[in-house]
Amino acid sequence: MIKEKNPLLKLKLYKSISPLMSFYNNNVESFYDLYEILLEAPFENIWFETMHILFGYCQLVAYLFDATVSSTFLIK
């Protein structure tokens, strides 16, 4: 009875990667690439990234004190 083939049970197993996992892997690889670029010339690149972050915060503060935004959300 064990040696009999069961025609009702046919399984095909294969390994697939979910789209979420491939998205995660692509993002992690891009972070490693960014880290590698930062390590090529660390002082110049850290200074450059720091300036970008500071300019981003300045834009955020300027947006908050804009007349349209402040009259709508902040000052009532």
Buried (B, 14 or more C-beta within 10 A) or exposed (E): EEEEEEEEEEEEEEEEEEEEEEEEEEEEEEEEEEEEEBEEEEEEBEEEEEEEEEEEEEEEEEEEEEEEEEEEEEEE
